[in-house]
Amino acid sequence: MKAIIWAKYGSPDVLQLRDVKKPTPKDNEVLIKIIATTVTAGDCETRSLNFPIILSLALRMWIGFRKPKENTIPGTELAGEIEAIGKDVTNFKVGDPVFGASGMAFGTNAEYICLPEEPDEMQRGIAIKPANMTFEEAATVPFGGRDALHFLRLAKLQGGEKMLINGAGGSIGVFAVQLAKYFGAEVTAVDSGEKLAMLREIGADHMIDYTKEDFTKSNEVYDIIFDIIGKISFSRSNIVLKKNGTYLLANPMSQIISGLWTRMTSGRKVIMQTASGTIEDLVFLRELIEAGKLKTVIDRHYPLEEIVEAHRYVETGRKKGNLVITI
Ligand SMILES: NC(=O)c1ccc[n+]([C@@H]2O[C@H](COP(=O)([O-])OP(=O)(O)OC[C@H]3O[C@@H](n4cnc5c(N)ncnc54)[C@H](OP(=O)(O)O)[C@@H]3O)[C@@H](O)[C@H]2O)c1
C-alpha cells in the first residue's frame, strides 16, 4: 500500500511517499481502507518535535530517540470503509463506513490501517461515520471535535456563560465555538481577521481580530477563557476573567509555570490537560452532526502525494478550520 513515511524529525521535506506492506488485522481489529485523513498543527509540531524540551524528550522516548522507529506513518484521524475484520470483532462488519482516531500510534496518512474495535490506552477508536457527512468531512471530526468536547465538558457550562475562545479558527477552535454555543454559552471568538467571517458563520456571537485588537483591554469580562493556541498572558487576561472564572488551556506546556502561579495566587480555576477521547465522544459528535447542530470547516484538500505541501500550508497558520488529505 502507499503510505507517508516519517523517517526523521525535521521540516516537511522529511516526509516521503513509499510503498509499504499492507497490514493484516489481529483478532480484535478491523482493517480500514482510508478514504480521507488530515494534517493538523499537532502533526506538524510532532513531525519537527517543535515542543518545549521536556515534552520533546518524552516524545523521543515514545517515538524514537534519534528518529521515529515504531510509528513511522504520521496522521491521527481518518474516515474510510472497513475492508476486513478479525475473528473476534462483533461491533463492525465489512463495508461499514467509519471515522476515528489512531491517537499516539499515528498511522492514518496511508491507504490502510488496522485499529482495534474497542478503544485502547493509546486513544485509538472508531465509530460509524455521520450519515450526512462525506468521508472528507468526517475525517476532520475525531481530533478537533473530541479535543474541543473534552475541554468544554471540563468547563461545566450551564448556559448563559460568557466564554472567550482564543485561537478559534483552527482545527479545535471551529468545533469549540459550535459546542460552546450548543451548551448555551455566549461566545467571543479570537483569531486573525481573515477567519472572522467563517467564525460568525459557525455561530460565534462576537469576533476579535487579535492582530488589531487586544481582548485584555476590552471592557468585557468573561466566565471562561479557553486558550487553544497557548499565547495568553495571565497577568493581562486576569483583568477580563471573572474572579471565580475558569481558564482552559489546550497547550499547557507553553504556559505551565504562569498557569500554576495563577492557580495558586488567584481564585481562578486553571485547567491544563492533555485531551482524551472516547468512542462515546465520537458517537455524541455524530449525533450532533446528524441533528444538524455541528458541522466542520474545511479549508483545503490535498492528495496524499502532496503531503509535504499540506504540512507547509498548515505551518503558515493560515489554515481556516481543517486540512484534508484525500487518498
Ligand atoms: N492539550 C491537548 O490535549 C491538545 C490536543 C491537541 C492539540 N493541542 C494543541 O493545541 C494547539 C492548537 O491546535 P489546533 O489544531 O486547533 O491548531 P490550528 O488549527 O493551527 O489553530 C490555531 C489557530 O490559532 C490562531 N492563532 C495564532 N496565534 C494566535 C494568537 N496570538 N491569538 C489568537 N489566535 C491565534 C491561528 O491563526 P493565525 O495563525 O492565522 O493567527 C489558528 O487559526 C496546538 O498547539 C496543539 O499542539 C493540545
The ligand as a Gaussian input file, in Angstrom:
#p B3LYP/6-31G(d) Opt

LIG

0 1
 N       -3.938000      19.589000      25.301000
 C       -4.157000      18.741000      24.324000
 O       -4.505000      17.573000      24.563000
 C       -4.035000      19.142000      22.887000
 C       -4.600000      18.338000      21.922000
 C       -4.487000      18.724000      20.627000
 C       -3.794000      19.874000      20.278000
 N       -3.231000      20.633000      21.237000
 C       -2.509000      21.863000      20.881000
 O       -3.466000      22.859000      20.614000
 C       -2.888000      23.814000      19.722000
 C       -3.897000      24.277000      18.691000
 O       -4.310000      23.192000      17.892000
 P       -5.181000      23.405000      16.575000
 O       -5.119000      22.107000      15.866000
 O       -6.513000      23.987000      16.860000
 O       -4.283000      24.489000      15.801000
 P       -4.591000      25.304000      14.463000
 O       -5.530000      24.549000      13.626000
 O       -3.282000      25.721000      13.900000
 O       -5.353000      26.614000      15.016000
 C       -4.743000      27.596000      15.792000
 C       -5.401000      28.947000      15.480000
 O       -4.847000      29.934000      16.369000
 C       -4.649000      31.148000      15.624000
 N       -3.666000      31.974000      16.323000
 C       -2.313000      32.012000      16.188000
 N       -1.783000      32.907000      17.028000
 C       -2.786000      33.458000      17.720000
 C       -2.878000      34.451000      18.743000
 N       -1.792000      35.059000      19.220000
 N       -4.084000      34.767000      19.232000
 C       -5.212000      34.170000      18.767000
 N       -5.202000      33.228000      17.783000
 C       -4.006000      32.861000      17.277000
 C       -4.216000      30.635000      14.259000
 O       -4.470000      31.604000      13.243000
 P       -3.372000      32.592000      12.602000
 O       -2.087000      31.829000      12.514000
 O       -3.956000      32.997000      11.292000
 O       -3.251000      33.725000      13.539000
 C       -5.137000      29.424000      14.072000
 O       -6.364000      29.784000      13.471000
 C       -1.663000      23.154000      19.115000
 O       -0.502000      23.782000      19.637000
 C       -1.738000      21.716000      19.582000
 O       -0.491000      21.136000      19.831000
 C       -3.340000      20.293000      22.530000

